[in-house]
Amino acid sequence: MVGGRKMKVKNSLKSLKNRHRANRVVRRKGRLYVINKVNKRFKARQG
């Protein structure tokens, strides 16, 4: 964790996906993640 930034843990990722146009919803190991390769600070996990 660099600079004190954390990944958001949310019940619904739909609103977080719409925060930036490069956000992608990805399924890994049974969990849903919002990742962004352009702006690394947009991160979230569900489940």
N, C-alpha and C positions, 0 to 999 in steps of 0.2 A: 504494500500500500504506500504509494508515493504521494507526498503532499497532503496526507490526511484525508484523501478521497476514498469513499466506500462505494461498493456496489449496492444499488437499491434492491430490496427484497419486497416484491409487490404481489398482490392478489391478481391484478389485471395488468398485463403488459401492453395493452392496446394503446393507452394514452402515452406511455413512455416511448413507444415506437414512433409516434407522430411528432416527437420533440425535434427530430433532426431527419433530414431526407435520406441520409446514409445509414440509418438504423436498420438492422436486420434481426428478425426473430429466428433463433436457431435452437434446435433440439439436440441436447447432448446428455447422455447418461440418464435419460428419463426426466431431465429438467429443461425448462424453457429459459432461454437467455436472450436478452437484447444486447447486441454487440454493434460497435461502430468502428470501422477501420480508419475513418477519416479523423474523427474526434474521439479519442480514447476515453474521455470522461463519461460518455453516455453508455452506462452499463447497468443491467438489471437481471435479476434471476427470479424465476417462479418455480415453486415446488422443491 
